[in-house]
Amino acid sequence: MSQKANGNANQQHQHQYQYQRLDDLSAEAGQTAARRSISSAKNNNNSNNDSSSSAGECTAHHRTTSDGGVATCRENATGGVQPAKRLSITYAEAGGTGRRRSLAYSDLMAVFYPPGIVSQPTVTDVPFESMEIQQQQEEEQQQQHLGRLERLAIGEPEVAMASWEPTLERAIKSIVSIKAQCVRSFDTETSGTYTATGFVVDAEAGLILSNRHVVNPAPIVAQAIFVNYEEVELEPVYRDPVHDFGVFRYDPKKLRFMQPESIRLAPHKAKVGMEIRVVGNDAGEKLSILAGTLARLDRPAPEYGVGEYNDFNTFYLQAASGTSGGSSGSPVLDIFGDAVALNAGGASKAASSFYLPLDRVVRAVDLVRRGLHVDRGTIQTEFEHLSYDELRRLGLATDVETRMRATFPASQGMLAVRMALPSGPADGSLRAGDIVVAVNGQPLAGFAALEAELDGAVGGTVRIGVWRGAKAYDARIKVQDLHAITPSRFVEIGGGVVNELSYQIARSYGIAVGGVYVASSGHTLGSGSVWRGSVVQSVGGVATPDLDAFVRAVGGLREGSRVPVRFFELAHLYRPKMMIMSVATHWHAFRMAERNAAGLWCYRSLQGPQPPPISAAPQLASAWQLPSSLAPGDSVWPSMVLVDFHIPYLIDGMKSTRFSGPGLIVDSRRGLVVCDRDTVPISVGDVSVTIAGSLVLGAAVDFLHPVYNFAVVRYDPQQIGATPVADVRFHPDYLSGERRLEQGDSVFVVAVGGDQSPVVRRTRVASRAMVNTRECLPPRFRCLNVEGIKLNDQPSCQGGVLCDPNGLVTALWTSVSSQDSNGKDTTSMTGFDASLLRDTVTALADSGAYPDVYSLDVELWTIRAAAARSLGLSPERIAQIDSGSNRLLYVLGMLATDTPASKHLRTGDIILEKDGVPIRDVGQIGSISSADPVRLVVLRDGEEVVLSVPPTRLDAMETRRVVHWSGALVQEPYRAVLEQVRSLPSSIYVSCTLYGSPANCYGLRPGMWITEVEGIPVATVADFIATLRNIGTTSSHYVRLTVVNRNEVTRMLSLRLDSHYWPSWELVRDPAAPAGWRSIHYL
């Protein structure tokens, strides 16, 4: 198999923190690993696919193929949405995959093939070349001969006739470096940025030739940079549906300082042994010149992986020029400066490079130049060129071989059918292994002649003569328009992208063309685990055979509902799936995009799901009664629910988008449920609560404790009617804090298992200790300044409670999220005293409001009395220490540097008293419930110091505003960010960038602060918005930004705006809106 050299190794895709789904692809042994030569920052995001970097910048991942090559993969992209703890990529692993072959076809045959047809005269004596090209070659040879005679007449040595120096000096003026942004995942492509090469083939019309995977079938924004660093906008006016070439157009009037010459296309000049030069943007370099010698003219098209773009039905040229990422689209020049081929890819473990012959390119470029449609015909069949020894094994008769060798003396084989797609025009007429002898009565032995016949018969029929076994057959097959089965539109739904399944993907998997293909799952489809590489068969019970049917099916749904979705993954065709999808389209636009003749994708809004009903009949369910053998679980179970949380945007340091865990009903009258912050980590997202194992209700985030590991969500209690639920019963002594669980205490664990079944176990407390969590990258909430409980014989579960034999809850049993020293996300089960909920439960019972939470902005840790004595602690203070703990608290670090509390305390301070009371437990000081200054006595530098410290009020929702601009999600720095910086450069923090966006392309990274816009200082998000409105947002306009990274390094960036694909909007907290957030479009 071959690998795409899709990158300048800096691959970046969909969300910066988004993972794309890994497609498990089957291996096909014996294929050569190859790379496709564009220099890319795409990741394979994203996926979904739908697909991310933990430190704010996605880099390319290089994989070793099964045969030792190195493959570049894109992370995942997506656009798309990922479940928690699920890692994946969009680009297939290059070394271990292979294309599926079609093995079984219908036995229906056409009429017998006339045996004498092989004796008919051939079109041309030179295989694979047209008469027009042959005449052009003869004219060139005559001109070269006359030029040689003239030089000999004046005494000039013949060896000096041609030289590479003037040729290259002239050619490089016409070769451009292309930088492009693939703004949406689509078909075989994923969103991201990349660089490549192209060259001018018509300077007057402004036409630039490059590869198809550079021009791209997906929406792109591209610019060409000439050798003198002039930059022009490019329009992708043509990309071939099958072959790896495409055409850009630029406005020649925009070039002011140079006039490039057209590089002539001369496919007929390619000969084995010819010395060539490949000139282009190799490995990201502005200009590289690589030498080589053509070794083959009949190499099979390279394979780049199942589900990826692959060329077929053509020969490729081969040379050992060693091209790499970024050289895609480079011209392969002869010594006279003519392009004899187009660089496309190369072997990943060798110096071999693969070039597309220009036979069919010449025709297409000429039609584009004249503004005509490029007809492309197909019978949905892949052919391969087999040598005569293989053909004989397939049954080719000796007399047929003799006649074909005489007709095509330069050819060493013939075409054979490799695969005919199901339901295609050739299905039932051609079989794998059929040997093609003639088309429309004319013998042929190469791809170019076959394609010429098909391109000239679109809408009509062709008569193909084949040799099958020991017999000849003749098949009349309708020629289909190849452009009609190449998608040119897509639908955006819930942040994801779907398009009609293309011929390219259908060929990769040997399935019929058509159906709704998921290019990026996004928020909505991701809620049903419909990842990139899936084909949707029905939504809400309505069949979706095509894109229009899918739009109608979605339009008939109701917002906020849960509907079944049937689909299958292309990697597992034999295993159809049916999942439940949450209809949540209020976060993103529901619209269709269609490509126009200039390559611009024009949007139109679609009729989305209907709004939810104002009032709905209550849903009822019976209580899930546990047997007495599971006591005391039967007392707790009526209060336990399941909470699901789906995030539409990766803000507040999130890398995953799907979370779930158990919750406890603490107030059934108000519909309040407590869960841990590993289940509901942030305030932006869709919440659902499953009650009694069968009722799924929409809910909203109501409260996020900024210090302790719990959150509160609210559902509408009227939705459940008389369904029996109960408030959880806390043990009053443990809720008040008078008692707490200690090492050796006997407890019952009542928890929810991995399959949602009850888990009840009696065990003992193993230890109590401070909860240790690390700073995370990207910064996110972490639990700190609290003691946790560990158990002997901990059960495997999602979480629950610890209770006594009567079912009274003494502690919560929750999941705590952190990262290890390698930056890998980790979770651990830890118990927390019920007293942590005391203030919240009491405030809700008294006033129905949540309490204010204050903090001293320090991270605390324990220090042994012996260490404190060494630091100068007096014997009197040591005598006050509880002999059972023998520990004190000290300031491990500051959580903020610009708050009043941070000005008083210092790292290393040992805290002895708070308001005259000796500190014996972190619970006394970890979270503070009053705004009054706290009187502290601390040991500092061997002396006791009395401090009056004003606490900082913490926001229970933390983030209340998110701005999207040029593909960057900007917000005010949240608490986890403050602890990782020495000082705040500004309050404009870049939390995430989207793959393929201007922010992603021009270096605006997550973890940066914006301090100036066009030289104007900006300190707040409001300043940022006001400044952008003043300067305007015209497309193709550059905006200068001054940014500061977390290492306090200042940089100047210049972003090219794109309001068409990346309009600006704002997300603001609004309790009355769906999910508590409202979207505002502006700028």
Buried (B, 14 or more C-beta within 10 A) or exposed (E): BBBBBBBBBBBBBBBBBBBBBBBBBEEBEEBBBBBBBBBBBBBBBBBBBBBBBBBBBBBBBBBBBBBEBBBBBBBBBBBBBBBBEBBBBBBBBBBBBBBBEBEEBEEEBBEEBEBEBBEEEBBEEBBBBBEEBBEBBEEBEEEEEEEEEEBEEEEEEEEEBBEBEEBBEEBBBBBBBBBBBBBBBBBBBBBBBBBBBBBBBBBEBBBBBBBBBBBBBBBBBBBBBBBEEBBBBBBBBBBBBBBBBBBBBBEBEEBEEEEBEBBEBBBBBBEEEBEBBBBBBBBBBEBBBBEBEBBBBBBBBBBBBBBBBBBBBBBBBBBBBBBBBBBBBBBBBBBBBBBBBBBBBBBBBEBBBBBBBBBBBBBBBBBBBEEEEBBBBBBBBBBBBBEBEBBEEBBBBEEBBEBBBEBBEEBBBBBBBBBBBBEBBBBBBBBBBBBBBBBEEBBBBBBBBBBBBBBEBBEEBBBBBBBBEEEBBBBEBBBBBBBBBBBBBBBBBBBBBBBBBBBBBBBBBBBBBBBBBBBBBBBBBBBBBBBBBBBBBBBBEBEBBEBBBBBBBBEBBBBBBBBEBBBBBBBBEEEEBEBEBBBBBBBBBBBBBEBEEEBBBEBEEBEBBBEBEEEEEBBEBEBBEBEEEBBBBBBBBBBBBBBBBBBBBBBBBBBBBBBBBBBBBBBBEBBBBBBBBBBBBBBBBBBBBBBBBEBBBBBBBBBBBBBBBBBBBBBBBEBBEEBBBBBBBBBEBBBEBEBBBEEEBEBBBBBBBEEEEBBBBEBEBBEBEBBEBEBBBBBBBBBBBBBBBBBEEBBEBBBBBBBBEEBBBBBBBBBBBBBEEEEEBEBBBBBBBBBBBBBBBEBBEEEEEBBBBBBBBBBBBBBEBEBBEEBBBBEEBBEEBEEEEEBBBBBBEBBBBEBBBBEBBBEBBBBBBBEEEBBBBBBBBBBBEEEEBBBBBBBBEEEBBEBEBBBBBBBBBBBBBBBBBBBBBBBBBBBBBBBBBEEBBBBBBBBBBBBBBBBBBBBBBBBBBBBBBBEBEBBEBEBBBEBBEEBEBEEEEEBBBBBBBBEEEEEEBEBBBBBBBBBBBBBEBBEEBBBBBBBEEEB
